[in-house]
Amino acid sequence: MSKVVVLEGSPKKGGNTDLMAEAFAQAAEAAGHDVKVIPVGRMNIDGCRGCRACYKAGKPCVFGDQDEWNGIAPGILAADAIAFATPVYWFGWTAQAKAVLDRMFCFQPKGEEFQGKKAAFFSAAADGEDVFEAPKMVFEKSAALNGWEVIGEVCAASCGAHGSVRETDYLAQAAKVAERL
Ligand SMILES: Cc1cc2nc3c(=O)[nH]c(=O)nc-3n(C[C@H](O)[C@H](O)[C@H](O)COP(=O)(O)O)c2cc1C
């Protein structure tokens, strides 16, 4: 059994990204994993200030008690697998999802504890496949830098309308990624 954290980065509950994250989470739970979905897109998490005081005051981030970061950081660090879910906003991640990835900079001094995780990526966008180029690159390069094993990427193209991913095969694809945990 693995500890799995799903970082759901859309501001819209019940939207396409949320549905993909849930499809993955439910499949992972059904397979016996310990899964926590964190709706980071609807939480109060600021961007990283780059002060490099990570863990120096005995907590993940010296500013992390001013928002919700220090509350969720230990669970992310302890996870065996992290799934990132974000809709495409202007060819990139949502500001909320990217803020969480940026704040994960604080885990770099943790070395091996932060490395060796499994990682998955889920995204949705209104337009075609090419809009996922930059969002996927951010995920893949971050995974490579941190020594994470990529277990799956599902990018739902042509899903602009709220909940339209339900009419596609992408939810089944997201669920299937859980088989690789
Ligand atoms: C601020 C904003 C920017 C967006 N930028 C893009 C974009 O660059 N390319 C695209 O194909 N869709 C874009 N979209 C559409 C969303 O990616 C799409 O509707 C997605 O399914 C929303 O996911 P959600 O339901 O999980 O929130 C944008 C939507 C918003 C609100």
Ligand as a Chemical Component Dictionary entry (heavy atoms), coordinates in Angstrom:
data_LIG
# 
_chem_comp.id                   LIG 
_chem_comp.type                 NON-POLYMER 
_chem_comp.pdbx_formal_charge   0 
_chem_comp.three_letter_code    LIG 
# 
loop_
_chem_comp_atom.comp_id 
_chem_comp_atom.atom_id 
_chem_comp_atom.alt_atom_id 
_chem_comp_atom.type_symbol 
_chem_comp_atom.charge 
_chem_comp_atom.model_Cartn_x 
_chem_comp_atom.model_Cartn_y 
_chem_comp_atom.model_Cartn_z 
_chem_comp_atom.pdbx_ordinal 
LIG C1  C1  C 0 -7.968  31.760 -17.269 1  
LIG C2  C2  C 0 -8.172  30.641 -18.241 2  
LIG C3  C3  C 0 -7.188  30.369 -19.177 3  
LIG C4  C4  C 0 -7.339  29.318 -20.072 4  
LIG N1  N1  N 0 -6.358  29.069 -20.983 5  
LIG C5  C5  C 0 -6.497  28.059 -21.862 6  
LIG C6  C6  C 0 -5.478  27.794 -22.833 7  
LIG O1  O1  O 0 -4.441  28.454 -22.893 8  
LIG N2  N2  N 0 -5.680  26.762 -23.714 9  
LIG C7  C7  C 0 -6.826  25.994 -23.681 10 
LIG O2  O2  O 0 -6.954  25.092 -24.500 11 
LIG N3  N3  N 0 -7.780  26.207 -22.746 12 
LIG C8  C8  C 0 -7.662  27.217 -21.841 13 
LIG N4  N4  N 0 -8.633  27.440 -20.893 14 
LIG C9  C9  C 0 -9.784  26.493 -20.799 15 
LIG C10 C10 C 0 -9.608  25.472 -19.680 16 
LIG O3  O3  O 0 -8.352  24.861 -19.720 17 
LIG C11 C11 C 0 -10.678 24.366 -19.812 18 
LIG O4  O4  O 0 -11.961 24.923 -19.792 19 
LIG C12 C12 C 0 -10.541 23.312 -18.735 20 
LIG O5  O5  O 0 -11.370 22.209 -19.021 21 
LIG C13 C13 C 0 -10.920 23.849 -17.377 22 
LIG O6  O6  O 0 -10.672 22.836 -16.436 23 
LIG P1  P1  P 0 -11.476 22.696 -15.056 24 
LIG O7  O7  O 0 -12.892 22.366 -15.434 25 
LIG O8  O8  O 0 -10.793 21.601 -14.380 26 
LIG O9  O9  O 0 -11.350 23.977 -14.333 27 
LIG C14 C14 C 0 -8.519  28.503 -20.014 28 
LIG C15 C15 C 0 -9.497  28.787 -19.058 29 
LIG C16 C16 C 0 -9.350  29.844 -18.184 30 
LIG C17 C17 C 0 -10.445 30.137 -17.177 31 
# 
loop_
_chem_comp_bond.comp_id 
_chem_comp_bond.atom_id_1 
_chem_comp_bond.atom_id_2 
_chem_comp_bond.value_order 
_chem_comp_bond.pdbx_ordinal 
LIG C1  C2  SING 1  
LIG C2  C3  SING 2  
LIG C2  C16 DOUB 3  
LIG C3  C4  DOUB 4  
LIG C4  N1  SING 5  
LIG C4  C14 SING 6  
LIG N1  C5  DOUB 7  
LIG C5  C6  SING 8  
LIG C5  C8  SING 9  
LIG C6  O1  DOUB 10 
LIG C6  N2  SING 11 
LIG N2  C7  SING 12 
LIG C7  O2  DOUB 13 
LIG C7  N3  SING 14 
LIG N3  C8  DOUB 15 
LIG C8  N4  SING 16 
LIG N4  C9  SING 17 
LIG N4  C14 SING 18 
LIG C9  C10 SING 19 
LIG C10 O3  SING 20 
LIG C10 C11 SING 21 
LIG C11 O4  SING 22 
LIG C11 C12 SING 23 
LIG C12 O5  SING 24 
LIG C12 C13 SING 25 
LIG C13 O6  SING 26 
LIG O6  P1  SING 27 
LIG P1  O7  DOUB 28 
LIG P1  O8  SING 29 
LIG P1  O9  SING 30 
LIG C14 C15 DOUB 31 
LIG C15 C16 SING 32 
LIG C16 C17 SING 33 
# 
